[in-house]
Amino acid sequence: MKKEQQPFWYHLKYAAVGIVFGIVFVKAQIISWFRIQEMFRLQSFHMFGVIGTAVVVGAISVFLIKKFDIKTLDGEKIVIPNKVFDKGQIYGGLLFGFGWALTGACPGPLFAHIGAGFYAVIVVIASAVAGTWTYGYFSEKLPH
Amino acid sequence: MIEQIQQPWPWYIAGIIIGLIVPALLILGNKVFGISSNLRHICAACFPAGINYFKYDWKKESWNLFFVGGIFVGAYMANQFLMTDAPIALSPALQSELAGYGLTNYAYMLPHDLFSFASLFTLRGFIVMVVGGFLVGFGTRYAGGCTSGHSIMGLSNLQWPSLVATICFMVGGFFMANIILPWILSL
């Protein structure tokens, strides 16, 4: 089956993974503004533990996938594109860091906030979309 | 069992499950974990405005919008069915600092005095929600990824540009939280 012909329900499996992620976001208080403030003030190990464990588990998984040449469910070879360095990772990274500490959220938790009933966060998402659009508008003029 | 699920989950449980999202997406369909791309897909789908950065076939990436839709549903389910009413156990140092800015409601995940429609009309609420959101959208796309794409997916794949990005996320966050935010919150 070619990718272009996939019906929409073919993507529901990704929604299922997202549901698990959303539950963890709420249950481990990763969407809490307070937890992010604690992280940036070194007042709690919680968020460092979450991100650190995720990286270790992710790295072991990627290592095993490469070592045993594990295929996708459709039998395709798994390909992970390399990240190419440019100055955006520094300038953009710092700017995102500012935004992360202000809103207490990276993009994933913003979507979880709406699900958890914090409807005012719609404003934060709209502003993030505006920020992305502004980046797109100026992207060719910004240093990379 | 259900009592245990209703308690806040420890960091190692959350970390293991989030880490397993990386191989789950790869094995389900060669998808690379990364959430901030969705902000780009939303722009490409709704407001492309002839900008080169938004000229691509976003429909090919629509799996990621389903993923984010799942996050929304999962958060709704957890909040409706899996919670207790206990407030968040905050570090005493943070509590006393926040009390100094008049933020004393710890009953919810977000400080209610800061994240509400009414708060948008205060200077500090506007800066936190609108300026903060703008920086999240602008910064993640400029950096080419966020906590998921760089810090978890990129580091899992041993990509040094992702390490640079992650260090910059942290430096920016530490600077804002400790140097600038105290000033904003006292506005």
Interface residues (C-beta under 8 A of the other chain):
Chain A: K3 H11 L12 K13 Y14 A15 A16 V17 G18 I19 V20 F21 G22 I23 V24 F25 V26 K27 A28 Q29 I30 I31 S32 W33 F34 R35 I36 Q37 E38 M39 F40 R41 Q43 S44 F45 H46 M47 G49 V50 I51 G52 T53 A54 V55 V56 V57 G58 A59 I60 S61 V62 L64 I65 I70 T72 L73 D74 E76 I78 V79 I80 P81 N82 K83 V84 F85 D86 G88 Q89 I90 Y91 G92 G93 L94 L95 F96 G97 F98 G99 W100 A101 L102 T103 G104 A105 C106 P107 G108 L110 F111 A112 H113 I114 G115 A116 G117 F118 Y119 A120 V121 V123 V124 I125 A126 S127 A128 V129 A130 G131 T132 W133 T134 Y135 G136 Y137 S139 E140 L142
Chain B: I5 P8 W9 P10 W11 Y12 I13 A14 G15 I16 I17 I18 G19 L20 I21 V22 P23 A24 L25 L26 I27 L28 G29 N30 K31 V32 F33 I35 S36 N38 L39 R40 I42 C43 F47 A49 I51 N52 Y53 F54 K60 S62 W63 N64 F66 F67 V68 G69 G70 I71 F72 V73 G74 A75 Y76 M77 A78 N79 L82 M83 I88 L90 S91 A93 L94 E97 L98 Y106 Y108 M109 L110 P111 L114 F115 S116 F117 S119 L120 I127 V128 M129 V130 V131 G132 G133 F134 L135 V136 G137 F138 G139 T140 R141 Y142 A143 G144 G145 C146 T147 S148 H150 S151 I152 M153 G154 L155 S156 N157 L158 Q159 W160 P161 S162 V164 A165 T166 I167 C168 F169 M170 V171 G172 G173 F174 F175 M176 A177 N178 I180 L181 I184
